[in-house]
Every structure is written in C-alpha cells, then in structure tokens.
Amino acid sequence: MGTRYLLALFLILLVLGFEVQGAHATHQDEATSTTLISQMQESLFGYWDTAKTAAENLYKKTYLPSMDEKIRDMYSKSTAAVSTYAGIFTDQVLFLLKGDE
C-alpha cells in the first residue's frame, strides 16, 4: 500500500477512535472539556512520536548508501526540471495575460 493509503487509514482510525471515546462521555463542564482536549493532544503527540520512531528505525534498517545517492540525484534532476517547466509555464501565462506590447 502507498503512503497515502496508510495516512488516510491512520486518520480514519484516529477519528473513529475519538468518536468511540466521545460516545461514552456524558455532558461535561468546561474544565473537564479542557482536560479532554489536552488528553487528545497528548494522544496525538504519542501517535506521532510512535510513527516517527518506527519510520526512523525502518530507514536505519534499510539504509543503502548507493540507493540514497540515486534518490538524491533523482531528486535534484526532477526539481531542476520542475523549476524549468514552471518558469516556462509562468512566461506563457504572463504572455497570455499581457499579450504583445
């Protein structure tokens, strides 16, 4: 599965988890609701730290210097191409808007 699908699945599960927790909660006063917000924030930070640690461990485990060099080279070539085509596109749009003067 792609990273987009994993991110979407993670967000859906996170929202559903909060919905289930919220379904059990009864009417609360404002002081309790602020603690609920802080609990949600702590929970999100915990999930983020866990995902970050897992990604770092996976990267360290599968690190290949030759692959890293290829990825960096591919990134630099693709950003150069995108910036070139973005410049051409910008020139074309400006020409369409201004026309020959």
N, CA, C and O atoms as CSV, one atom per row, in Angstrom:
chain,resi,resn,atom,element,x,y,z
A,1,MET,N,N,0.842,-1.178,0.000
A,1,MET,CA,C,0.000,0.000,0.000
A,1,MET,C,C,0.885,1.237,0.000
A,1,MET,O,O,1.975,1.241,0.571
A,2,GLY,N,N,0.404,2.265,-0.639
A,2,GLY,CA,C,1.141,3.509,-0.707
A,2,GLY,C,C,1.038,4.279,0.599
A,2,GLY,O,O,0.194,3.989,1.447
A,3,THR,N,N,1.904,5.256,0.742
A,3,THR,CA,C,1.900,6.047,1.964
A,3,THR,C,C,0.628,6.870,2.099
A,3,THR,O,O,0.190,7.163,3.211
A,4,ARG,N,N,0.031,7.245,0.966
A,4,ARG,CA,C,-1.229,7.994,1.043
A,4,ARG,C,C,-2.331,7.137,1.663
A,4,ARG,O,O,-3.119,7.615,2.479
A,5,TYR,N,N,-2.376,5.873,1.267
A,5,TYR,CA,C,-3.404,4.999,1.817
A,5,TYR,C,C,-3.170,4.750,3.301
A,5,TYR,O,O,-4.122,4.694,4.079
A,6,LEU,N,N,-1.909,4.600,3.697
A,6,LEU,CA,C,-1.613,4.398,5.113
A,6,LEU,C,C,-1.971,5.635,5.922
A,6,LEU,O,O,-2.518,5.522,7.019
A,7,LEU,N,N,-1.668,6.810,5.394
A,7,LEU,CA,C,-2.013,8.037,6.094
A,7,LEU,C,C,-3.522,8.192,6.213
A,7,LEU,O,O,-4.028,8.550,7.277
A,8,ALA,N,N,-4.241,7.924,5.130
A,8,ALA,CA,C,-5.702,8.020,5.162
A,8,ALA,C,C,-6.289,7.018,6.157
A,8,ALA,O,O,-7.199,7.352,6.917
A,9,LEU,N,N,-5.770,5.803,6.151
A,9,LEU,CA,C,-6.249,4.787,7.080
A,9,LEU,C,C,-5.964,5.197,8.517
A,9,LEU,O,O,-6.810,5.021,9.394
A,10,PHE,N,N,-4.781,5.744,8.761
A,10,PHE,CA,C,-4.414,6.197,10.099
A,10,PHE,C,C,-5.357,7.290,10.575
A,10,PHE,O,O,-5.830,7.252,11.711
A,11,LEU,N,N,-5.634,8.263,9.713
A,11,LEU,CA,C,-6.515,9.362,10.101
A,11,LEU,C,C,-7.943,8.887,10.349
A,11,LEU,O,O,-8.598,9.353,11.281
A,12,ILE,N,N,-8.424,7.974,9.530
A,12,ILE,CA,C,-9.775,7.424,9.719
A,12,ILE,C,C,-9.870,6.686,11.041
A,12,ILE,O,O,-10.826,6.869,11.794
A,13,LEU,N,N,-8.870,5.844,11.324
A,13,LEU,CA,C,-8.873,5.110,12.591
A,13,LEU,C,C,-8.761,6.050,13.780
A,13,LEU,O,O,-9.376,5.813,14.820
A,14,LEU,N,N,-7.987,7.106,13.636
A,14,LEU,CA,C,-7.847,8.073,14.703
A,14,LEU,C,C,-9.170,8.777,14.985
A,14,LEU,O,O,-9.559,8.936,16.142
A,15,VAL,N,N,-9.856,9.196,13.934
A,15,VAL,CA,C,-11.155,9.857,14.101
A,15,VAL,C,C,-12.170,8.893,14.701
A,15,VAL,O,O,-12.928,9.267,15.596
A,16,LEU,N,N,-12.188,7.665,14.217
A,16,LEU,CA,C,-13.126,6.684,14.767
A,16,LEU,C,C,-12.831,6.398,16.232
A,16,LEU,O,O,-13.754,6.231,17.030
A,17,GLY,N,N,-11.564,6.341,16.589
A,17,GLY,CA,C,-11.194,6.128,17.991
A,17,GLY,C,C,-11.681,7.255,18.879
A,17,GLY,O,O,-12.168,7.014,19.983
A,18,PHE,N,N,-11.554,8.483,18.405
A,18,PHE,CA,C,-12.035,9.608,19.185
A,18,PHE,C,C,-13.560,9.627,19.242
A,18,PHE,O,O,-14.131,10.048,20.248
A,19,GLU,N,N,-14.225,9.179,18.185
A,19,GLU,CA,C,-15.684,9.110,18.197
A,19,GLU,C,C,-16.159,8.087,19.221
A,19,GLU,O,O,-17.131,8.327,19.938
A,20,VAL,N,N,-15.482,6.956,19.291
A,20,VAL,CA,C,-15.871,5.932,20.256
A,20,VAL,C,C,-15.652,6.437,21.666
A,20,VAL,O,O,-16.491,6.222,22.540
A,21,GLN,N,N,-14.532,7.106,21.898
A,21,GLN,CA,C,-14.289,7.657,23.230
A,21,GLN,C,C,-15.307,8.736,23.560
A,21,GLN,O,O,-15.746,8.847,24.705
A,22,GLY,N,N,-15.687,9.532,22.566
A,22,GLY,CA,C,-16.650,10.599,22.793
A,22,GLY,C,C,-18.057,10.074,23.015
A,22,GLY,O,O,-18.855,10.730,23.685
A,23,ALA,N,N,-18.383,8.907,22.469
A,23,ALA,CA,C,-19.724,8.339,22.640
A,23,ALA,C,C,-19.967,7.923,24.085
A,23,ALA,O,O,-21.102,7.956,24.561
A,24,HIS,N,N,-18.908,7.534,24.780
A,24,HIS,CA,C,-19.060,7.106,26.170
A,24,HIS,C,C,-19.112,8.290,27.138
A,24,HIS,O,O,-19.552,8.152,28.279
A,25,ALA,N,N,-18.669,9.425,26.680
A,25,ALA,CA,C,-18.634,10.603,27.554
A,25,ALA,C,C,-20.033,11.186,27.702
A,25,ALA,O,O,-20.807,11.232,26.746
A,26,THR,N,N,-20.336,11.622,28.894
A,26,THR,CA,C,-21.608,12.298,29.139
A,26,THR,C,C,-21.355,13.800,29.113
A,26,THR,O,O,-20.256,14.253,28.793
A,27,HIS,N,N,-22.386,14.560,29.452
A,27,HIS,CA,C,-22.239,16.010,29.465
A,27,HIS,C,C,-21.155,16.393,30.474
A,27,HIS,O,O,-21.163,15.953,31.624
A,28,GLN,N,N,-20.224,17.226,30.007
A,28,GLN,CA,C,-19.104,17.612,30.862
A,28,GLN,C,C,-19.063,19.122,30.945
A,28,GLN,O,O,-19.492,19.823,30.029
A,29,ASP,N,N,-18.538,19.618,32.063
A,29,ASP,CA,C,-18.377,21.064,32.169
A,29,ASP,C,C,-17.116,21.506,31.437
A,29,ASP,O,O,-16.377,20.667,30.922
A,30,GLU,N,N,-16.862,22.803,31.382
A,30,GLU,CA,C,-15.758,23.330,30.585
A,30,GLU,C,C,-14.408,22.891,31.127
A,30,GLU,O,O,-13.481,22.666,30.349
A,31,ALA,N,N,-14.278,22.768,32.413
A,31,ALA,CA,C,-12.999,22.350,32.988
A,31,ALA,C,C,-12.645,20.942,32.542
A,31,ALA,O,O,-11.484,20.655,32.249
A,32,THR,N,N,-13.627,20.071,32.491
A,32,THR,CA,C,-13.383,18.701,32.048
A,32,THR,C,C,-13.085,18.664,30.566
A,32,THR,O,O,-12.265,17.860,30.122
A,33,SER,N,N,-13.741,19.527,29.784
A,33,SER,CA,C,-13.509,19.529,28.345
A,33,SER,C,C,-12.103,20.002,28.011
A,33,SER,O,O,-11.525,19.542,27.026
A,34,THR,N,N,-11.544,20.897,28.792
A,34,THR,CA,C,-10.161,21.308,28.535
A,34,THR,C,C,-9.207,20.151,28.810
A,34,THR,O,O,-8.199,19.997,28.120
A,35,THR,N,N,-9.519,19.349,29.801
A,35,THR,CA,C,-8.659,18.196,30.045
A,35,THR,C,C,-8.820,17.177,28.920
A,35,THR,O,O,-7.867,16.478,28.577
A,36,LEU,N,N,-10.015,17.089,28.345
A,36,LEU,CA,C,-10.216,16.191,27.213
A,36,LEU,C,C,-9.379,16.646,26.021
A,36,LEU,O,O,-8.792,15.821,25.320
A,37,ILE,N,N,-9.325,17.959,25.790
A,37,ILE,CA,C,-8.510,18.487,24.695
A,37,ILE,C,C,-7.041,18.179,24.941
A,37,ILE,O,O,-6.328,17.778,24.022
A,38,SER,N,N,-6.592,18.363,26.158
A,38,SER,CA,C,-5.184,18.070,26.452
A,38,SER,C,C,-4.903,16.581,26.318
A,38,SER,O,O,-3.820,16.194,25.880
A,39,GLN,N,N,-5.866,15.740,26.692
A,39,GLN,CA,C,-5.685,14.294,26.519
A,39,GLN,C,C,-5.618,13.935,25.042
A,39,GLN,O,O,-4.811,13.099,24.637
A,40,MET,N,N,-6.468,14.568,24.239
A,40,MET,CA,C,-6.431,14.312,22.801
A,40,MET,C,C,-5.094,14.759,22.218
A,40,MET,O,O,-4.520,14.065,21.380
A,41,GLN,N,N,-4.600,15.907,22.656
A,41,GLN,CA,C,-3.322,16.416,22.171
A,41,GLN,C,C,-2.189,15.480,22.559
A,41,GLN,O,O,-1.324,15.179,21.737
A,42,GLU,N,N,-2.187,15.016,23.801
A,42,GLU,CA,C,-1.163,14.074,24.242
A,42,GLU,C,C,-1.239,12.779,23.446
A,42,GLU,O,O,-0.212,12.203,23.086
A,43,SER,N,N,-2.447,12.328,23.174
A,43,SER,CA,C,-2.629,11.103,22.399
A,43,SER,C,C,-2.094,11.271,20.982
A,43,SER,O,O,-1.408,10.391,20.462
A,44,LEU,N,N,-2.412,12.411,20.359
A,44,LEU,CA,C,-1.909,12.671,19.009
A,44,LEU,C,C,-0.390,12.750,18.988
A,44,LEU,O,O,0.250,12.202,18.091
A,45,PHE,N,N,0.189,13.430,19.973
A,45,PHE,CA,C,1.645,13.506,20.035
A,45,PHE,C,C,2.256,12.127,20.257
A,45,PHE,O,O,3.319,11.818,19.719
A,46,GLY,N,N,1.584,11.306,21.045
A,46,GLY,CA,C,2.067,9.937,21.264
A,46,GLY,C,C,2.040,9.123,19.986
A,46,GLY,O,O,3.000,8.419,19.675
A,47,TYR,N,N,0.938,9.214,19.239
A,47,TYR,CA,C,0.860,8.511,17.956
A,47,TYR,C,C,1.923,9.017,16.991
A,47,TYR,O,O,2.556,8.233,16.284
A,48,TRP,N,N,2.116,10.345,16.968
A,48,TRP,CA,C,3.106,10.935,16.067
A,48,TRP,C,C,4.508,10.448,16.422
A,48,TRP,O,O,5.280,10.073,15.540
A,49,ASP,N,N,4.837,10.454,17.717
A,49,ASP,CA,C,6.166,10.000,18.139
A,49,ASP,C,C,6.378,8.530,17.818
A,49,ASP,O,O,7.471,8.135,17.413
A,50,THR,N,N,5.349,7.722,17.994
A,50,THR,CA,C,5.457,6.300,17.680
A,50,THR,C,C,5.678,6.089,16.186
A,50,THR,O,O,6.530,5.294,15.787
A,51,ALA,N,N,4.913,6.796,15.363
A,51,ALA,CA,C,5.076,6.662,13.914
A,51,ALA,C,C,6.440,7.178,13.474
A,51,ALA,O,O,7.076,6.587,12.600
A,52,LYS,N,N,6.887,8.262,14.064
A,52,LYS,CA,C,8.187,8.829,13.723
A,52,LYS,C,C,9.316,7.868,14.095
A,52,LYS,O,O,10.249,7.676,13.316
A,53,THR,N,N,9.235,7.278,15.259
A,53,THR,CA,C,10.253,6.327,15.695
A,53,THR,C,C,10.262,5.100,14.793
A,53,THR,O,O,11.329,4.603,14.433
A,54,ALA,N,N,9.088,4.612,14.428
A,54,ALA,CA,C,9.012,3.449,13.538
A,54,ALA,C,C,9.606,3.774,12.172
A,54,ALA,O,O,10.316,2.949,11.597
A,55,ALA,N,N,9.327,4.955,11.648
A,55,ALA,CA,C,9.880,5.350,10.346
A,55,ALA,C,C,11.396,5.489,10.420
A,55,ALA,O,O,12.102,5.058,9.509
A,56,GLU,N,N,11.899,6.085,11.492
A,56,GLU,CA,C,13.347,6.224,11.642
A,56,GLU,C,C,14.027,4.857,11.749
A,56,GLU,O,O,15.076,4.632,11.145
A,57,ASN,N,N,13.429,3.952,12.514
A,57,ASN,CA,C,14.007,2.612,12.647
A,57,ASN,C,C,13.997,1.874,11.313
A,57,ASN,O,O,14.963,1.192,10.970
A,58,LEU,N,N,12.909,2.008,10.562
A,58,LEU,CA,C,12.834,1.367,9.259
A,58,LEU,C,C,13.872,1.949,8.308
A,58,LEU,O,O,14.498,1.212,7.546
A,59,TYR,N,N,14.058,3.257,8.347
A,59,TYR,CA,C,15.050,3.905,7.488
A,59,TYR,C,C,16.455,3.447,7.851
A,59,TYR,O,O,17.265,3.164,6.969
A,60,LYS,N,N,16.748,3.374,9.149
A,60,LYS,CA,C,18.083,2.933,9.585
A,60,LYS,C,C,18.338,1.480,9.213
A,60,LYS,O,O,19.457,1.103,8.865
A,61,LYS,N,N,17.287,0.668,9.291
A,61,LYS,CA,C,17.444,-0.753,8.998
A,61,LYS,C,C,17.659,-0.998,7.503
A,61,LYS,O,O,18.409,-1.899,7.126
A,62,THR,N,N,17.018,-0.216,6.665
A,62,THR,CA,C,17.077,-0.452,5.223
A,62,THR,C,C,17.951,0.557,4.495
A,62,THR,O,O,17.846,0.682,3.275
A,63,TYR,N,N,18.798,1.271,5.195
A,63,TYR,CA,C,19.634,2.303,4.581
A,63,TYR,C,C,20.669,1.672,3.662
A,63,TYR,O,O,21.428,0.797,4.078
A,64,LEU,N,N,20.697,2.116,2.417
A,64,LEU,CA,C,21.686,1.684,1.439
A,64,LEU,C,C,22.332,2.936,0.853
A,64,LEU,O,O,21.637,3.757,0.254
A,65,PRO,N,N,23.642,3.100,1.011
A,65,PRO,CA,C,24.289,4.327,0.514
A,65,PRO,C,C,24.115,4.525,-0.989
A,65,PRO,O,O,23.901,5.651,-1.438
A,66,SER,N,N,24.203,3.455,-1.771
A,66,SER,CA,C,24.057,3.607,-3.221
A,66,SER,C,C,22.640,4.046,-3.582
A,66,SER,O,O,22.456,4.878,-4.471
A,67,MET,N,N,21.647,3.497,-2.905
A,67,MET,CA,C,20.261,3.887,-3.154
A,67,MET,C,C,20.028,5.321,-2.710
A,67,MET,O,O,19.316,6.067,-3.383
A,68,ASP,N,N,20.614,5.716,-1.593
A,68,ASP,CA,C,20.478,7.078,-1.117
A,68,ASP,C,C,21.067,8.063,-2.130
A,68,ASP,O,O,20.487,9.121,-2.377
A,69,GLU,N,N,22.210,7.719,-2.711
A,69,GLU,CA,C,22.825,8.572,-3.722
A,69,GLU,C,C,21.944,8.679,-4.962
A,69,GLU,O,O,21.806,9.758,-5.539
A,70,LYS,N,N,21.348,7.563,-5.372
A,70,LYS,CA,C,20.454,7.587,-6.538
A,70,LYS,C,C,19.223,8.446,-6.269
A,70,LYS,O,O,18.783,9.194,-7.142
A,71,ILE,N,N,18.676,8.340,-5.079
A,71,ILE,CA,C,17.491,9.122,-4.730
A,71,ILE,C,C,17.822,10.607,-4.713
A,71,ILE,O,O,17.046,11.422,-5.213
A,72,ARG,N,N,18.964,10.964,-4.144
A,72,ARG,CA,C,19.367,12.372,-4.108
A,72,ARG,C,C,19.582,12.910,-5.528
A,72,ARG,O,O,19.189,14.037,-5.829
A,73,ASP,N,N,20.204,12.107,-6.397
A,73,ASP,CA,C,20.432,12.524,-7.771
A,73,ASP,C,C,19.110,12.696,-8.517
A,73,ASP,O,O,18.914,13.669,-9.246
A,74,MET,N,N,18.204,11.731,-8.319
A,74,MET,CA,C,16.896,11.805,-8.965
A,74,MET,C,C,16.118,13.032,-8.465
A,74,MET,O,O,15.436,13.696,-9.246
A,75,TYR,N,N,16.221,13.324,-7.186
A,75,TYR,CA,C,15.537,14.488,-6.619
A,75,TYR,C,C,16.080,15.777,-7.218
A,75,TYR,O,O,15.309,16.662,-7.589
A,76,SER,N,N,17.394,15.892,-7.315
A,76,SER,CA,C,17.968,17.130,-7.851
A,76,SER,C,C,17.611,17.314,-9.329
A,76,SER,O,O,17.337,18.432,-9.765
A,77,LYS,N,N,17.613,16.225,-10.098
A,77,LYS,CA,C,17.237,16.327,-11.514
A,77,LYS,C,C,15.764,16.687,-11.672
A,77,LYS,O,O,15.406,17.510,-12.515
A,78,SER,N,N,14.923,16.073,-10.868
A,78,SER,CA,C,13.484,16.339,-11.004
A,78,SER,C,C,13.144,17.758,-10.559
A,78,SER,O,O,12.300,18.402,-11.183
A,79,THR,N,N,13.776,18.264,-9.499
A,79,THR,CA,C,13.493,19.639,-9.086
A,79,THR,C,C,14.002,20.638,-10.113
A,79,THR,O,O,13.384,21.683,-10.318
A,80,ALA,N,N,15.121,20.330,-10.763
A,80,ALA,CA,C,15.617,21.208,-11.818
A,80,ALA,C,C,14.636,21.244,-12.986
A,80,ALA,O,O,14.358,22.308,-13.539
A,81,ALA,N,N,14.117,20.080,-13.355
A,81,ALA,CA,C,13.158,20.019,-14.460
A,81,ALA,C,C,11.862,20.741,-14.102
A,81,ALA,O,O,11.315,21.479,-14.921
A,82,VAL,N,N,11.377,20.534,-12.900
A,82,VAL,CA,C,10.135,21.179,-12.487
A,82,VAL,C,C,10.303,22.688,-12.453
A,82,VAL,O,O,9.414,23.416,-12.895
A,83,SER,N,N,11.419,23.167,-11.942
A,83,SER,CA,C,11.622,24.619,-11.904
A,83,SER,C,C,11.733,25.191,-13.318
A,83,SER,O,O,11.259,26.298,-13.576
A,84,THR,N,N,12.352,24.448,-14.232
A,84,THR,CA,C,12.436,24.913,-15.619
A,84,THR,C,C,11.050,25.007,-16.242
A,84,THR,O,O,10.698,26.028,-16.833
A,85,TYR,N,N,10.265,23.939,-16.109
A,85,TYR,CA,C,8.927,23.937,-16.695
A,85,TYR,C,C,8.001,24.936,-16.000
A,85,TYR,O,O,7.115,25.501,-16.641
A,86,ALA,N,N,8.192,25.158,-14.710
A,86,ALA,CA,C,7.391,26.163,-14.014
A,86,ALA,C,C,7.708,27.553,-14.547
A,86,ALA,O,O,6.815,28.388,-14.684
A,87,GLY,N,N,8.986,27.802,-14.849
A,87,GLY,CA,C,9.367,29.084,-15.441
A,87,GLY,C,C,8.758,29.272,-16.812
A,87,GLY,O,O,8.270,30.356,-17.133
A,88,ILE,N,N,8.779,28.233,-17.622
A,88,ILE,CA,C,8.178,28.300,-18.962
A,88,ILE,C,C,6.675,28.545,-18.852
A,88,ILE,O,O,6.124,29.372,-19.579
A,89,PHE,N,N,6.020,27.836,-17.956
A,89,PHE,CA,C,4.583,27.994,-17.759
A,89,PHE,C,C,4.250,29.411,-17.301
A,89,PHE,O,O,3.288,30.016,-17.775
A,90,THR,N,N,5.047,29.932,-16.382
A,90,THR,CA,C,4.829,31.299,-15.905
A,90,THR,C,C,4.977,32.304,-17.041
A,90,THR,O,O,4.176,33.230,-17.166
A,91,ASP,N,N,6.005,32.118,-17.868
A,91,ASP,CA,C,6.184,33.011,-19.009
A,91,ASP,C,C,4.987,32.951,-19.958
A,91,ASP,O,O,4.531,33.984,-20.449
A,92,GLN,N,N,4.482,31.758,-20.213
A,92,GLN,CA,C,3.338,31.605,-21.116
A,92,GLN,C,C,2.084,32.279,-20.556
A,92,GLN,O,O,1.340,32.931,-21.288
A,93,VAL,N,N,1.862,32.116,-19.256
A,93,VAL,CA,C,0.684,32.730,-18.635
A,93,VAL,C,C,0.796,34.249,-18.684
A,93,VAL,O,O,-0.174,34.941,-18.996
A,94,LEU,N,N,1.979,34.761,-18.377
A,94,LEU,CA,C,2.159,36.216,-18.439
A,94,LEU,C,C,1.984,36.734,-19.856
A,94,LEU,O,O,1.430,37.815,-20.054
A,95,PHE,N,N,2.444,35.985,-20.836
A,95,PHE,CA,C,2.285,36.393,-22.234
A,95,PHE,C,C,0.810,36.410,-22.622
A,95,PHE,O,O,0.355,37.316,-23.320
A,96,LEU,N,N,0.057,35.392,-22.159
A,96,LEU,CA,C,-1.374,35.352,-22.445
A,96,LEU,C,C,-2.106,36.517,-21.793
A,96,LEU,O,O,-3.027,37.081,-22.384
A,97,LEU,N,N,-1.707,36.879,-20.585
A,97,LEU,CA,C,-2.387,37.951,-19.878
A,97,LEU,C,C,-2.020,39.337,-20.420
A,97,LEU,O,O,-2.880,40.209,-20.545
A,98,LYS,N,N,-0.741,39.529,-20.738
A,98,LYS,CA,C,-0.299,40.847,-21.203
A,98,LYS,C,C,-0.382,40.979,-22.726
A,98,LYS,O,O,-0.746,42.036,-23.242
A,99,GLY,N,N,-0.048,39.920,-23.429
A,99,GLY,CA,C,-0.046,39.975,-24.883
A,99,GLY,C,C,1.187,40.699,-25.384
A,99,GLY,O,O,2.106,40.977,-24.614
A,100,ASP,N,N,1.211,41.005,-26.667
A,100,ASP,CA,C,2.338,41.754,-27.253
A,100,ASP,C,C,2.176,43.231,-26.951
A,100,ASP,O,O,1.139,43.825,-27.247
A,101,GLU,N,N,3.178,43.805,-26.376
A,101,GLU,CA,C,3.112,45.236,-26.065
A,101,GLU,C,C,4.103,45.997,-26.874
A,101,GLU,O,O,4.194,47.218,-26.749
